[in-house]
Amino acid sequence: MNNEKKKPVQICETVLRDAHQSLFATRMTTEEMLPIIDKMDAIGYRSVECWGGATFDSCLRFLHEDPWQRLRLLKQGFKNTKLQMLFRGQNILGYNHYADDVVEYFVQKSVANGIDILRIFDCLNDLRNLETAVNACKKEGAEAQIALSYTLGDAYTLEYWVGLAKRIEEMGADSICIKDMSGLLTPYEAYDLVKALKESTKLPIDIHTHYTSGVASMTLLKAIEAGADIIDTAISPLALGTSQPATEVMVQTLKGTPYDTGLNIEKLSEIAKYFTKIREKYIANGLLSPKLLGVNINTLRYQVPGGMLSNLLKQLTEAHKEDLLPDVLEEVARVRKDFGEPPLVTPSSQIVGTQAVMNVLMHQRYKMVPKESRKLVMGEFGQSVRPVNPEIQKQIIGDEKPITCRPADLIPPQLPKFEEEVGPWKQQEEDVLSYALFPQVALDFFKYRQAQQSGVDMNKADTANGVYPV
């Protein structure tokens, strides 16, 4: 092996974003992040994922922090390391499609405040929903990494993924991420997939997976052997379970091989020591459940993400019908096929799961149809990999014609409206974007911020309801 040509693997460290999002609901504060930044910056990571995903919502909603100020403070500390974010294409960081002017402005401000790499994905792998974000990213001089939302199913063949990767390269992406949000990618499948992608594109390949099903470290190793250039890992105290494989484990595994990362295990140990204290705090306050740290093999058995499985069980428990879980899991597979076999990732996983629960509880398929199911069938989220079952489509939307164009083409410019609505609460240009994504949550934060600036006793404030004493 030592005679092989050297190809050092680069590491994207996820501890400041996906690791705490996966383990304790994105509750790590900026104050907890800042003391360790200098040491993290000296490691030699390719990048640190620290923003996007659920961090934006969580900052505003639960932590009463300005996410833009967090980004600026992180940028001040990380002088040698690229900062990375997760961006949901036309959804940005919210849960609906936004107009192109909002997407473009959000990308512009993200880069201006410190983001170097945008990982951009779409829940349906509909590349039309990524075009505006990718173009804006390139315009601002940042790296555009396009992610394949990895999933299983009849439609998701090697040919499908290779075809998608070629189109991504043509779009002007700088790198490709295989985004395995559920831990479904097994080691030898990873080897075959990465090998096929490396043979068909010239782009660097990044592997992102979760430890939920217990195979993630082996998956990363086989992907590296097939030619993967970058892997996503989390420092060990916030690794494993529903998070990523441990950074130190992969660094030590690759040491002395052609893939040696070159990272110093002693320096990584200092970072692990710091985050061990953070981890203990979140175990003590109940936000980090030990249940999340185990292996959930049902992820592979049912091809349902761990979080989705928990959500299904919660819905059934509330209806006192836990015994129906096997029926619901079988119905999930049927509903997913009816809806065009979408990847099970936010928001499609919630939509498919809720519809399956309703179908089983009602003892009649599609007797009750939530508005989200209707939107998915109408094409408001984009085009699924396979056509929606025509009988089910007619049952849900009748004679209405589904959207076939890029959904955002139907959304007129929104920024002027948001600028007007945010009105007197605006203290920085970025506030309009916070409001655009989460109007009520942002307004509550703006009230909190103003109260703090006015010297209000926050102990007497009802922050949960956005009420502050005068």
N, C-alpha and C positions, 0 to 999 in steps of 0.2 A: 504493500500500500504506500510506503514512504517514497517509492520511486515514481508515484503518480505525479502529474503536473499539479502544482499548488493552486488551490482555488479557495481562499479564505472566505468563510461565511460571515455575513454581516448580521447584526442583531438590532431589531427594533424592540426597545424596552417599553412594556405596556403598563407599568405599575401606576403611572399617574392618570391613566384613563380606563382601559378595559378591565384591568385587574380589580380595581376597587368597584367598578361598575358591576362586574360579574359576582363579586363576593359580598359586598355590603352596600348595594344600591347607590353607588356613586356619591357616598357621603364624605369622602376625604376632603378636608378644607384646604384652602390655599396656605393658611398658616402652618398646617402640618407638612406641606410640600416644601416650602422655601428653605428650611434649615439644611436639607440634604442635597440641594441642587448643585453646589460647588463640587461635591464628591462625585455625583452622577455625571457631571459635565466632563470630568477628567477620565472617565472609563474608556471612551472610544466607541460608544454606540454609533450605529449608522444614524439612528434617530430615536427620539423619545416621544411616544404617543401620549399627549397630555391634554387634548382638547377635542371637542366635537362629541359625537355619540350622545349620551344622556347627560354629559357634564354641564351643558349649557342650561338645560331645564332644571337640573338639580341645584346648580348655583343659585338661580333666581328663586326657585320654589321652596327649597328646604334649608339652604345655608345662608340666605339673605346676602349673597355675594354678587358682585358684578363680574360676569364671566369674562368680559373684555379686559377688566383690570387684572384678573388672574393671568390672562394670556400675556399682558404687558410685563407683569412681574416675573413670570417664567422666562420670558425672552431676555430680560435683564440678567438673569442668572445663568442661562445656558448660552455661553459665549462661543462654544466650540461645537455644539451638537445641534443638529437640525430638529425642529419641532414639527410634529405630525398631528393631523386631526382626521377624524372620520366624518364624512360628509354624505348625506343621503340623496345625492343628486337633486332632482327638482323639489324634493321634500326639504332640502337643506338639513336642518336639525329638528324639524317639526314632524307632523304626521299627515299633512296635506300637501298638495302641489301648490307651488307659488309661481307668480309671474316671472318672466325672465329678468325683468329689471331688479327684482328683489334678490334673485339668485346671483346676478352679476355683482350687485352692491355688497352682498354678504361675502363673496369670495374676495373682492377688493379689500374690504375691511379686515378680513381674516389675515390676509397676507401682510397688510400694512401694520397690523398689530403684532406680527411675529411668526405666523405659520409659514413653514418652508415646503411641507409636503401635504397635499390633500389626497386622502384615500377616498375615492368617490365610488359609490355603488347604488344599485337600484334593486328593490325587492323582487322584481320580476325579470331582472337581467335584460330589461328593455333599454337598449343603448340610446334610444332617442331621448330618454329622460336624463341622460348624462351629458349631452352635447353642450348645453349652455354652460354648465359648471366647468367642464374641461376647457372650453374655449376661454372662459374668464380666467381660469387658473394659468393657462399659457400666456395670456395677455399680461398678467401680473408678474410673470417671471418665476412662478413657483413650480414645483414638480407635481405633475398630475399622475397619480397612481390609480388605475381603474381596477376595481375588484369584481371578480366573478363570485356571485352568491352561490356557493356550492351546495348542491342538494342531490338526492337520489331519485330515480324514477325512470320509466321507459324512455322518456324523451331525452334524458341527460346522458348521452353517449360520449365517447371520446371525440367523435366527429363534431358533436355539438359544441364541446368546450373549445376545440381547436378552431372551429369556424368563428366562435365568439372572440377568441384571442386575436385572430387575424384582423377582425373588424376593429378591435380595440387599438391595435397597432396603427391601423389606417387613420383612426380618429386623432392620433397625435399623442397617445399616452407615453409617459416616460418609463413606466414599469407596470407589471400586472401583479395583482394579489389574488391568490386563491383563498377566498374568505369562507372558511368552514365554521360558521357561527354555532353549529350544533354538536361538533365533535363526531361527525358521521364519516369523515375521511379516514379510512383504514390504511395501514402502512403500504401494502403492495399496490393498492389503488392509487395512493399518492405517488408512488414511483412511476407507474404507467402514465398518470396524468401529467406530471412534471416533464417526463421524458418527451411526451407528445408535444407539449407546449414549447419546449426548448428546441425541438426539431422544426417547428413551424413558425416561430417568431424570433426576433433578435432581442426582445425586451427582457430585462431582469425579472426574475420570478420571486415573489415574496409569499411565504406560507403562513397563514393565520389560522389557528385552530384552537379548540378548547379541550380541556382535559376531562370533560364530563363523562365520556364513555371509557376512559382509562387507557386509550391507545395513543394519545397525542405525542408523547416523546418519541415513540417508535415511528410514528407517522412523519415527524420532522426529520428523523435520521434517514429514512428511506427517500424522502423528498430531496434531501441534500445529496445523497448518492446519485440521484437522477439528474442533478444539476441545479437545484434551487439555489438562489443567490442570497436570499435574506430570510430570516425566520423571526417570528414574533414570540417573545418570551417575557415572563414576569419574574422579578426578583423573588426568591424562594418563599419568604413569609406570606406573600400574596399570590402564590402560584397554586397550581393543581385544582382539584374540584372543578368548579364551573369556570375557573380562570384558565390561564395559559400554562404550558410546561415551564419549569423553573430555569431561569437564566443560567445559574451556576452549574446546574446539571448538564446542560447542553454545552457550555463552555468547556467543562472538564471532559465530557465525552469526546469532543472534537480535538482536544489538545494532542499535539504530536502527529496529527493526521494531515493530509493535504487540505483539509477544510478548517484547520485551526483558526479560531476567531482572533487570536492574539490578545484577548482580554485577560486582565489580571484577576485571578481568583481571590487574592488577598484583598484587593480594593473592593471587589464585589461583596466580600464578606462584611466589610464595614457598612455598606449600604443595607445589606440584609439585617444587620444588627439594629440599625435605625428603624427599619420597617417592622421588625419583630415587636417593638413597643407599640407601634400604630396598630398592628394586628391584635395585640392583647387588649387594647382599649375597645376595639369594636366587638371582640368576643364578649367582653365584660358588659357592654351596653346592649347586647342582644342583637345587634345588626348583622354580625357575622355568625351564622348558624353552622355548627359543626357538620350538619347534614349536607351542606353545600361542598364540603371538602372530600366527600367520599366518591366512589365510582357508581354511576347510574347506568348499568348495562342495558336498561330498557330503552335508552337512547338508540342503541343499535338494533334491539329486537323489534321496535315499532317504527324506527326511522323518524321519531318525533323528538324535537329538541327537549332537553331536560326542563327548561323553563316552561315550555308549552305543556309538558306532561303534568307539572305541578299545577298549572292554571286549570287544566281540565279536571283534575281531581278536586280542586277547590270549588269549581262550579258544581260538580256533582255532590260534594259534601254539603254545600249550602242547600241543595235540593233533597238531601237525605237519600241519595241514590248512588252511593259510592260503588255498590256492587255492579253498576252498569259500565264501569270503566272499560272492560274488554270490548263491549258492544260499541262504545264511543270510539275507541282506537281503530276498530274495523271501519267505522263510519267516516273517520278522518280520512282514511285512504280513498274512500269512495267520493267524498265531497271534493277532495283535492283533484281527483281525476275530472269530476264534473266541472270544476272551475278552471281547467286548462293546465293542471299539474304545476302550480306555482311553487317556487322554493318556500319552505316554511320558515320565514323570517319576518320580523315586524315590517308592515302590519298584516301580511297575508297569513301568518301563523295564527294570530288572534281571530281573524275572520273565519278561516277554515275550521278552527277548533270550536268556536262558539256556535257555528252553524251545525257542526256534527253533534254537539251536545243537545241543541234544540231538536234536531231530527230524531234523536233517540228518545228524549223525554216526551216528545209529542206523539210518539209511535206513528209518525207520518212524516215523510221526507218533504222539507221545504214548505210545511204548513205555516211556519213562522220564519220570516226572512228579515234579519237586521238590515239597516240602511247600508252598513259597511259591505255586506255581501252583495247588495244591489249595485253599489259603486264598483266593486271588483268585476262583476259580470258585465256592467255597462262599459267597461274599459277606461274608467276614470283614473285608474292607477297605471294604465299602459296595457301593452299586449302580452298575454301569457304565451308560454312556449308552444302550447297546443291550443286549438280552438276550444271554447267553452261548449259543453254538451248542449246541442241545439234545443232539446226538449226541456232541459232545466232552464236554459236561457229564456225560453218563451214563458215558462212557468213563473219566472221571477220578474221579467221586465215586459212581458206581453209583446205587443207589436212595435215597441220602441226600438229604434236602430242604435246599436252600440257605437261608441266612439271608435273610429279607426285611425284618426290622425294622432299626432303627438298631443297628449292631453293639455300641455301648457299652451298650445296654440290657441286654445279657447279661453285663456285667461288674459284679460286686458292688463296693462300696467297698473301696479298696485302701490308703488312707493309714494306718489303724491297723496293718496288717501291715508296711508299710514302716517305720513309726516303731519298731516292736518290733525289726525286723531290723537297723536301723542302730545301735541300742543305744548302746554306750559311745563310738562314733566321732563322735557328733553334738556339734558345737561351736556350731552356729548353726541356727536353724529351717530355713534353706534346704537344709541338708545332706540332709534326708530326700528332697527333690526331686531332688537330684543322684543319690542312691542309687536312687530310683524309676526314673529313666530309664536309668541305666547302672550296675547294681549292682556288678559286678566292677571296672570302671574307677574308679568312685567310691571303693570300698574301698581300691584301690591308692593313690589320691590321698590318702585320709584317713591311710593309713600313712605316706606321704611327708610330709604336713603335720606329723604328730606327731613324726616323726623330726627334721624341721627344727627344730621347737619345742624338742626335747630336746637340740639341739646336736650331732646326729650328723654325722660327716664324710660328706657326700653323695658324695664322690669314691670312697668304698668301698662305696657302695650299688649294688645291682643293680636300678636303677629300672625296667628293662624288665619284670622279673618281680615287682616289688613286694617285693623283699627288702632289708631295711635292717639293718646291724650294730647290735647292742645296746651 
